[in-house]
Every structure is written in C-alpha cells, then in structure tokens.
Amino acid sequence: MTNEAPLFDRIRQELFSAVLGDVMDVIGLTRQFLPPEIRGLVPGAVIAGRALTVQEADCAADAGARSDAKPFGLMFEALDDLKPGEIYICTGSSPTYALWGGLMSTRARKLGATGAVLDGYHRDTREILELGFPVFSAGSYAQDQRVRGRVIDFRCPILFRNGCRVENGDLVVGDVDGVVIVPAAREQEVLAAAFAKVRGESDVRDMILAGQSTVDIFAKTGIM
C-alpha cells in the first residue's frame, strides 16, 4: 500500500462530511452517509482512511456453549489484517451487544489503523478515551459479543440498513456531522469537486459578510 498519509491529513484539515455529501449528490451518489446515529465518541474527532470492511452476524446465545464454537468468528483475523491508514468498519448485527472494545483499540492503534466505525455499540469507553483512538459508534453498551455475534467475513462488500454500500478500500471520512463513504472508483472526481467547493464556500462567506443577498449569491455561484 502506498503512503496515503498526506492525502488523509489534507482531507482532515480541509474537507468535512457535508461538502463530500453535497458534491456526491450532484453526481448521483445519493446514499453515501452511514446511519445518523453513528457518531464519534469524541465529538471533535475527524477520521479519514481506507475501509477494512467487516460483516457481522448474530448467533443464538447458547451457540457459545458448543465445544467446537469459535468465539467471535473471524473477528481476530479481521483485526490483525488492519493496515496503516485503514478503518475497521462493521455492520450486520442487531443492536444488542458491543462490536468493539479497549483491547481491539490497542491492537488497531499498534497496527497504524486510523479508527473504527461501528453500526452498533462499543464498550470499554474509558480505556478507549485514554488511548485516544477514534471510534464512531451508536454509543456505549457493555454487553459482550462473544456468545451473541460472529464476524463471518471481511474485506467484502457490506451494506448498511439505510442503503449505504461500502466496498473494501473505499474512502471513509467522519466528523461531528456524521460518516460519509466515497467510493474508490469515483474518489478523484469527488475530491477534486470537494476541494473546489470548499474554496467556493470561502468566497461565498466573504460575499455574505460584504452584505450581498443569498438570492444573488446563489444565482452567481450555485453555492449556499
């Protein structure tokens, strides 16, 4: 994998989820946000990186009692496969147990991962905060995954319940307003448009401060 750290740094510093969503709406990519309840554990956190996609599935609580059962399914394999600049992004479970915790955060940070995005809960909140590892989730809930869920696949396409599809390697950007997915196949086009829109919005802000009406500004720029 090439070193994409400068790109991710620029995205974190100059872009935000709203502008990425806006420019994708224009080109017909209208289901790129994850469900709105997925929020940063630390409100000011901003993440940008490549998706390591993880498919979770529920199992019956008594399944863990089987002598041949593999606790957590492929979760450890998925976690150990994280590369620098990647984000562990998981969906597929019911909201009844935690998908992420403190030790997972420690391992992910050691591997150079950028963060974790969970369609469900995390736990070990104090430990994660002490580590400073960025986690986006639906909140905290301590009930364990061990006898309730399994990772059944990873680095595969995943589909969130609101219709957002994520391919392994897609660009993931998260901030205080939500988490948005930029398909790798359209990434250059989207980023170019987003950087241009940010520059345009700066000009619009100056026009507003100069006293121009929003009607006139939008007619001139198409931005508001």
C-alpha contacts under 8 A as a table, 3 or more apart, distances in Angstrom:
res1	aa1	res2	aa2	distance
3	N	6	P	7.67
4	E	7	L	5.35
4	E	8	F	6.34
4	E	85	G	7.31
5	A	8	F	5.11
5	A	9	D	6.01
5	A	85	G	6.91
6	P	9	D	5.06
6	P	10	R	6.18
7	L	10	R	5.16
7	L	11	I	6.25
8	F	11	I	5.07
8	F	12	R	6.20
8	F	48	A	5.46
8	F	49	G	6.28
9	D	12	R	5.16
9	D	13	Q	6.16
9	D	48	A	7.77
10	R	13	Q	5.09
10	R	14	E	5.86
10	R	15	L	7.69
11	I	14	E	5.40
11	I	15	L	5.10
11	I	16	F	7.60
11	I	48	A	6.88
12	R	15	L	6.01
12	R	16	F	7.22
12	R	46	V	6.24
12	R	47	I	6.65
12	R	48	A	6.39
14	E	195	F	7.53
14	E	198	V	7.70
15	L	19	V	6.90
15	L	20	L	7.46
15	L	194	A	7.17
15	L	195	F	7.00
15	L	198	V	7.18
16	F	19	V	5.81
16	F	20	L	6.60
16	F	173	V	7.63
16	F	174	G	7.73
16	F	175	D	6.83
17	S	20	L	5.25
17	S	21	G	6.16
17	S	173	V	6.45
17	S	174	G	6.36
17	S	175	D	6.49
17	S	177	D	6.63
17	S	178	G	6.59
17	S	179	V	6.61
17	S	180	V	5.94
18	A	21	G	5.09
18	A	22	D	6.11
18	A	177	D	7.27
19	V	22	D	4.99
19	V	23	V	6.31
19	V	194	A	6.02
19	V	197	K	7.25
19	V	198	V	7.31
20	L	23	V	5.46
20	L	24	M	6.26
20	L	180	V	7.49
20	L	182	V	7.85
20	L	190	V	7.13
20	L	191	L	7.56
20	L	194	A	5.78
21	G	24	M	5.20
21	G	25	D	6.15
21	G	30	T	7.75
21	G	32	Q	6.96
21	G	33	F	7.35
21	G	180	V	6.93
22	D	25	D	5.19
22	D	26	V	6.65
23	V	26	V	5.23
23	V	27	I	6.84
23	V	190	V	6.55
23	V	193	A	6.38
23	V	194	A	6.20
23	V	197	K	7.97
24	M	27	I	5.26
24	M	28	G	6.28
24	M	29	L	4.92
24	M	30	T	6.55
24	M	32	Q	7.91
24	M	190	V	6.54
25	D	28	G	5.16
25	D	29	L	5.24
25	D	30	T	4.94
26	V	29	L	7.43
29	L	32	Q	6.57
31	R	162	N	7.87
31	R	163	G	6.37
31	R	164	C	5.19
31	R	165	R	7.89
32	Q	164	C	5.43
32	Q	165	R	7.48
32	Q	180	V	5.53
32	Q	181	I	5.15
32	Q	182	V	6.95
33	F	36	P	7.79
33	F	164	C	6.49
33	F	178	G	7.25
33	F	179	V	5.82
33	F	180	V	4.32
33	F	181	I	6.25
34	L	38	I	7.05
34	L	160	F	7.00
34	L	162	N	7.18
34	L	164	C	6.23
34	L	178	G	7.29
34	L	179	V	5.66
34	L	180	V	6.16
34	L	181	I	7.66
35	P	38	I	5.99
35	P	119	D	7.96
35	P	160	F	7.69
35	P	161	R	7.73
35	P	162	N	6.27
36	P	39	R	7.29
36	P	178	G	6.25
37	E	137	S	7.50
37	E	138	A	5.32
38	I	117	V	7.73
38	I	118	L	7.15
38	I	119	D	6.65
38	I	120	G	7.71
38	I	136	F	5.93
38	I	137	S	4.60
38	I	138	A	4.62
38	I	139	G	7.76
38	I	178	G	6.77
38	I	179	V	7.29
39	R	43	P	7.59
39	R	136	F	4.92
39	R	137	S	5.37
39	R	138	A	6.20
39	R	139	G	7.64
39	R	175	D	7.90
39	R	176	V	7.01
39	R	177	D	7.84
39	R	178	G	6.07
39	R	179	V	7.62
40	G	43	P	5.39
40	G	44	G	7.62
40	G	45	A	6.26
40	G	134	P	7.23
40	G	135	V	5.85
40	G	136	F	4.10
40	G	137	S	6.46
40	G	174	G	7.79
40	G	175	D	6.98
40	G	176	V	6.69
40	G	178	G	7.98
41	L	45	A	7.79
41	L	134	P	7.19
41	L	135	V	5.70
41	L	136	F	5.78
41	L	137	S	7.05
41	L	139	G	7.39
42	V	45	A	5.49
42	V	134	P	7.47
42	V	135	V	7.88
43	P	175	D	7.62
43	P	176	V	5.51
44	G	175	D	6.91
44	G	176	V	6.00
45	A	134	P	6.63
45	A	174	G	7.83
45	A	175	D	5.91
45	A	176	V	6.95
46	V	134	P	7.91
46	V	173	V	7.41
46	V	174	G	5.52
46	V	175	D	4.53
46	V	176	V	7.42
47	I	114	T	6.74
47	I	115	G	6.81
47	I	134	P	7.23
47	I	172	V	7.52
47	I	173	V	5.49
47	I	174	G	5.08
47	I	175	D	6.65
48	A	114	T	7.10
48	A	171	L	7.05
48	A	172	V	5.50
48	A	173	V	4.47
48	A	174	G	6.63
49	G	85	G	5.24
49	G	86	E	5.20
49	G	87	I	5.90
49	G	114	T	6.22
49	G	171	L	5.73
49	G	172	V	5.44
49	G	173	V	6.87
50	R	85	G	6.26
50	R	86	E	4.48
50	R	87	I	5.75
50	R	168	N	7.61
50	R	169	G	4.94
50	R	170	D	5.57
50	R	171	L	4.90
50	R	172	V	5.97
51	A	86	E	5.73
51	A	87	I	5.03
51	A	88	Y	6.34
51	A	89	I	6.25
51	A	166	V	7.76
51	A	167	E	7.31
51	A	168	N	5.30
51	A	169	G	4.80
51	A	170	D	5.36
51	A	171	L	6.28
51	A	172	V	6.18
52	L	82	L	6.96
52	L	86	E	6.15
52	L	87	I	5.67
52	L	88	Y	5.03
52	L	89	I	6.02
52	L	154	F	7.27
52	L	155	R	5.74
52	L	168	N	5.40
52	L	169	G	6.44
53	T	88	Y	6.36
53	T	89	I	5.14
53	T	90	C	6.12
53	T	154	F	5.49
53	T	155	R	4.88
53	T	156	C	6.02
53	T	157	P	6.85
53	T	158	I	6.65
53	T	166	V	7.24
53	T	167	E	6.85
53	T	168	N	5.25
54	V	78	A	7.22
54	V	88	Y	7.06
54	V	89	I	5.89
54	V	90	C	4.56
54	V	91	T	6.74
54	V	151	V	6.93
54	V	153	D	6.16
54	V	154	F	4.29
54	V	155	R	6.39
54	V	156	C	7.07
54	V	158	I	7.23
55	Q	90	C	5.88
55	Q	91	T	5.68
55	Q	92	G	5.85
55	Q	151	V	5.74
55	Q	152	I	5.87
55	Q	153	D	5.22
55	Q	154	F	5.85
55	Q	156	C	7.57
55	Q	158	I	6.41
56	E	90	C	6.68
56	E	91	T	5.75
56	E	92	G	4.68
56	E	93	S	5.51
56	E	149	G	6.86
56	E	150	R	5.67
56	E	151	V	4.35
56	E	152	I	5.84
56	E	153	D	7.39
57	A	92	G	5.41
57	A	93	S	5.04
57	A	149	G	5.55
57	A	150	R	5.45
57	A	151	V	6.32
57	A	152	I	6.62
58	D	92	G	7.83
58	D	93	S	5.53
58	D	94	S	6.78
58	D	148	R	5.76
58	D	149	G	4.20
58	D	150	R	6.36
59	C	63	A	6.70
59	C	147	V	7.27
59	C	148	R	5.15
59	C	149	G	5.09
59	C	150	R	6.97
60	A	63	A	5.44
60	A	147	V	7.25
60	A	148	R	5.99
60	A	149	G	7.95
61	A	64	G	6.59
61	A	147	V	5.00
61	A	148	R	5.07
62	D	65	A	5.49
62	D	66	R	7.72
62	D	147	V	6.79
63	A	66	R	5.82
63	A	69	A	7.01
63	A	147	V	6.39
63	A	148	R	7.91
64	G	67	S	7.99
64	G	69	A	5.98
64	G	70	K	7.82
64	G	71	P	6.76
64	G	146	R	7.16
64	G	147	V	4.79
64	G	148	R	7.90
65	A	69	A	7.34
66	R	69	A	5.20
70	K	73	G	5.48
71	P	146	R	5.67
71	P	147	V	7.21
71	P	150	R	7.33
72	F	75	M	5.55
72	F	76	F	7.53
72	F	145	Q	6.95
72	F	146	R	5.47
72	F	147	V	7.83
72	F	149	G	6.52
72	F	150	R	4.62
72	F	151	V	6.15
73	G	76	F	7.80
73	G	149	G	7.98
73	G	150	R	4.58
73	G	151	V	4.93
73	G	152	I	6.09
74	L	77	E	5.25
74	L	78	A	6.17
74	L	150	R	7.05
74	L	151	V	4.96
74	L	152	I	5.99
74	L	153	D	6.71
74	L	154	F	7.90
75	M	78	A	5.14
75	M	79	L	6.11
75	M	150	R	7.17
75	M	151	V	5.14
76	F	79	L	5.01
76	F	80	D	6.03
77	E	80	D	5.18
77	E	81	D	6.18
78	A	81	D	5.16
78	A	82	L	6.89
78	A	154	F	6.13
79	L	82	L	5.69
79	L	88	Y	7.60
79	L	104	M	7.36
79	L	107	R	7.61
79	L	108	A	6.85
80	D	107	R	7.76
80	D	108	A	7.84
80	D	111	L	7.93
82	L	86	E	6.30
82	L	87	I	7.70
82	L	88	Y	7.38
82	L	108	A	6.87
82	L	111	L	6.48
82	L	112	G	7.84
82	L	113	A	6.36
83	K	86	E	5.60
83	K	111	L	6.24
83	K	112	G	6.41
83	K	113	A	6.12
84	P	111	L	6.20
84	P	112	G	4.15
84	P	113	A	4.93
84	P	114	T	7.20
85	G	112	G	6.31
85	G	113	A	5.13
85	G	114	T	5.18
86	E	112	G	7.74
86	E	113	A	4.94
86	E	114	T	5.55
86	E	115	G	7.31
87	I	113	A	5.93
87	I	114	T	5.39
87	I	115	G	4.91
87	I	116	A	5.34
87	I	117	V	7.05
87	I	172	V	7.49
88	Y	113	A	7.84
88	Y	115	G	6.54
88	Y	116	A	4.63
88	Y	117	V	6.12
88	Y	118	L	8.00
89	I	116	A	5.85
89	I	117	V	4.62
89	I	118	L	5.80
90	C	99	L	7.95
90	C	117	V	6.49
90	C	118	L	5.10
90	C	119	D	6.06
91	T	118	L	6.50
91	T	119	D	4.92
91	T	120	G	7.51
91	T	158	I	7.11
91	T	159	L	7.39
91	T	160	F	6.35
92	G	119	D	7.52
92	G	159	L	7.96
92	G	160	F	7.44
93	S	119	D	7.69
93	S	120	G	7.42
93	S	149	G	7.13
94	S	97	Y	7.69
94	S	120	G	7.54
95	P	120	G	5.48
95	P	121	Y	7.06
96	T	143	Q	7.35
97	Y	120	G	7.64
97	Y	121	Y	6.55
97	Y	141	Y	6.72
97	Y	142	A	7.07
97	Y	143	Q	4.87
97	Y	144	D	5.48
97	Y	145	Q	5.45
97	Y	148	R	7.27
98	A	101	G	7.46
98	A	120	G	6.80
98	A	121	Y	4.60
98	A	122	H	4.81
98	A	123	R	5.99
98	A	140	S	7.55
98	A	141	Y	6.02
98	A	142	A	6.24
98	A	143	Q	5.93
98	A	144	D	5.63
98	A	145	Q	5.76
99	L	118	L	6.88
99	L	120	G	6.62
99	L	121	Y	5.85
99	L	122	H	5.65
99	L	123	R	7.95
99	L	144	D	7.95
99	L	145	Q	6.38
100	W	104	M	6.42
100	W	105	S	7.64
100	W	118	L	7.69
100	W	121	Y	7.12
100	W	122	H	4.68
100	W	123	R	6.32
101	G	104	M	5.41
101	G	105	S	6.28
101	G	122	H	5.73
101	G	123	R	4.95
101	G	124	D	5.34
101	G	125	T	7.60
101	G	128	I	7.37
102	G	105	S	5.02
102	G	106	T	6.27
102	G	123	R	7.16
102	G	124	D	5.21
102	G	125	T	7.29
102	G	127	E	5.48
102	G	128	I	5.31
103	L	106	T	4.94
103	L	107	R	6.27
104	M	107	R	5.14
104	M	108	A	6.06
105	S	108	A	5.07
105	S	109	R	5.99
105	S	128	I	6.58
105	S	131	L	7.76
105	S	133	F	6.40
106	T	109	R	5.26
106	T	110	K	6.21
106	T	131	L	7.31
107	R	110	K	5.07
107	R	111	L	6.37
108	A	111	L	5.14
108	A	112	G	6.44
108	A	113	A	5.28
108	A	115	G	7.70
109	R	112	G	5.13
109	R	113	A	5.47
109	R	114	T	7.44
109	R	115	G	7.99
109	R	133	F	6.84
110	K	113	A	7.59
114	T	133	F	7.88
114	T	134	P	7.21
115	G	133	F	6.36
115	G	134	P	4.82
115	G	135	V	5.71
115	G	136	F	7.90
116	A	134	P	6.57
116	A	135	V	4.86
116	A	136	F	6.19
117	V	135	V	6.03
117	V	136	F	4.72
117	V	137	S	5.97
118	L	121	Y	6.70
118	L	122	H	7.63
118	L	135	V	7.86
118	L	136	F	6.18
118	L	137	S	4.79
118	L	138	A	7.27
119	D	137	S	6.21
119	D	138	A	6.66
119	D	160	F	7.76
120	G	137	S	5.80
120	G	138	A	5.15
120	G	139	G	7.30
121	Y	137	S	5.60
121	Y	138	A	5.34
121	Y	139	G	5.18
121	Y	140	S	5.25
121	Y	141	Y	5.83
122	H	125	T	7.33
122	H	137	S	6.51
122	H	138	A	7.84
122	H	139	G	6.41
122	H	140	S	4.95
122	H	141	Y	6.19
122	H	142	A	7.40
123	R	140	S	5.24
123	R	141	Y	5.52
123	R	142	A	5.05
123	R	143	Q	7.97
124	D	127	E	5.44
124	D	128	I	6.32
124	D	142	A	7.28
125	T	128	I	5.15
125	T	129	L	6.13
125	T	140	S	6.93
126	R	129	L	5.12
126	R	130	E	6.19
127	E	130	E	5.13
127	E	131	L	6.29
128	I	131	L	5.07
128	I	132	G	6.19
128	I	133	F	6.01
129	L	132	G	5.03
129	L	133	F	6.85
136	F	174	G	7.91
137	S	140	S	7.80
144	D	147	V	7.40
144	D	148	R	7.46
145	Q	148	R	5.13
145	Q	149	G	5.27
145	Q	150	R	7.48
146	R	149	G	6.32
146	R	150	R	7.58
151	V	154	F	7.62
153	D	156	C	6.75
155	R	167	E	7.73
155	R	168	N	5.15
156	C	167	E	6.57
156	C	168	N	6.01
157	P	165	R	7.05
157	P	166	V	5.76
157	P	167	E	4.56
157	P	168	N	6.33
158	I	165	R	5.83
158	I	166	V	5.37
158	I	167	E	6.59
159	L	163	G	6.30
159	L	164	C	5.83
159	L	165	R	4.48
159	L	166	V	6.35
160	F	163	G	5.50
160	F	164	C	5.22
160	F	165	R	6.31
161	R	164	C	7.29
166	V	170	D	6.64
166	V	181	I	6.97
166	V	183	P	7.51
167	E	170	D	5.61
167	E	183	P	7.36
169	G	184	A	6.68
170	D	181	I	6.74
170	D	182	V	6.02
170	D	183	P	5.01
170	D	184	A	4.71
171	L	181	I	5.81
171	L	182	V	4.98
171	L	183	P	6.39
171	L	184	A	6.29
171	L	187	E	7.56
172	V	179	V	7.09
172	V	180	V	6.09
172	V	181	I	4.88
172	V	182	V	6.44
173	V	179	V	5.69
173	V	180	V	5.43
173	V	181	I	6.50
173	V	182	V	7.93
174	G	177	D	7.59
174	G	178	G	5.63
174	G	179	V	4.08
174	G	180	V	6.28
175	D	178	G	5.54
175	D	179	V	6.49
182	V	186	R	7.21
182	V	187	E	6.03
182	V	190	V	7.48
183	P	186	R	5.53
183	P	187	E	5.92
184	A	187	E	4.91
186	R	189	E	5.56
186	R	190	V	6.16
187	E	190	V	5.11
187	E	191	L	5.97
188	Q	191	L	5.29
188	Q	192	A	6.07
189	E	192	A	5.36
189	E	193	A	6.30
190	V	193	A	5.22
190	V	194	A	6.05
191	L	194	A	4.93
191	L	195	F	6.08
192	A	195	F	5.40
192	A	196	A	6.26
193	A	196	A	5.11
193	A	197	K	6.06
194	A	197	K	5.00
194	A	198	V	6.21
195	F	198	V	5.21
195	F	199	R	6.49
196	A	199	R	5.20
196	A	200	G	6.24
197	K	200	G	4.83
197	K	201	E	6.02
197	K	223	I	7.96
198	V	201	E	5.08
198	V	202	S	6.36
199	R	202	S	5.23
199	R	203	D	6.63
200	G	203	D	5.10
200	G	204	V	6.27
200	G	221	T	7.78
200	G	223	I	7.37
201	E	204	V	4.85
201	E	205	R	6.09
201	E	223	I	6.75
201	E	224	M	7.51
202	S	205	R	5.14
202	S	206	D	6.48
203	D	206	D	5.15
203	D	207	M	6.35
204	V	207	M	4.92
204	V	208	I	6.21
204	V	217	I	6.96
204	V	221	T	7.78
204	V	223	I	7.30
204	V	224	M	7.57
205	R	208	I	5.12
205	R	209	L	6.25
206	D	209	L	5.11
206	D	210	A	6.14
207	M	210	A	4.96
207	M	211	G	6.56
207	M	212	Q	5.75
207	M	217	I	7.28
208	I	211	G	5.24
208	I	212	Q	5.33
208	I	213	S	6.87
208	I	214	T	7.23
208	I	217	I	7.89
209	L	212	Q	7.51
212	Q	216	D	6.88
212	Q	217	I	6.75
213	S	216	D	5.38
213	S	217	I	6.19
214	T	217	I	4.94
214	T	218	F	5.97
214	T	224	M	7.56
215	V	218	F	5.43
215	V	219	A	6.27
216	D	219	A	5.10
216	D	220	K	6.26
217	I	220	K	5.18
217	I	221	T	6.00
217	I	222	G	7.55
217	I	223	I	7.55
217	I	224	M	7.88
218	F	221	T	5.15
218	F	222	G	4.61
218	F	223	I	5.46
218	F	224	M	6.17
219	A	222	G	5.90
